[in-house]
Every structure is written in structure tokens, then in C-alpha cells.
């Protein structure tokens, strides 16, 4: 929840947010939608979720996303 507290404090109008995370099964779990709801005026792109146990093999996936 600390991230949402941070996000609530700023004016995101005209900004673009690129969500990403590591996980062990939950993926982004609606994070893109939640960020869009909190960051009024921001464009939120399709996020990237990398399973933590495969991070060391995710280089190409990350490069394509960036």
C-alpha cells in the first residue's frame, strides 16, 4: 500500500506510467487498473510481470517491453 500512498500525492496529468513487477504467481493482479484509478489523468500502459524465479532468463522479454 505504500506505493499507492505515494501515487495519491502527485498530479499525474499528462504523464505515462509503465507498471512492472516480479512475482511468484500473482502477476500484476489488476495493478494497471488500480493505478489508473489512483493516477487520474495518467496514461497507464500494459504492465510487465516477471516471475521472480525466472528473472535471470527474462532479459529478452524485458528488452521487448522497454
BELRA-V605122 format. One record per helix or strand of 3 or more residues. SS is the DSSP state (H for helix, E for strand). FROM is the first residue (numbers start at 1). LEN is the number of residues. If there is no record, write none. Layout:
# BELRA-V605122
ss	from	len
SS	FROM	LEN
SS	FROM	LEN
This chain:
# BELRA-V605122
ss	from	len
H	2	7
E	20	4
H	31	8
E	48	4
H	52	6
H	59	7
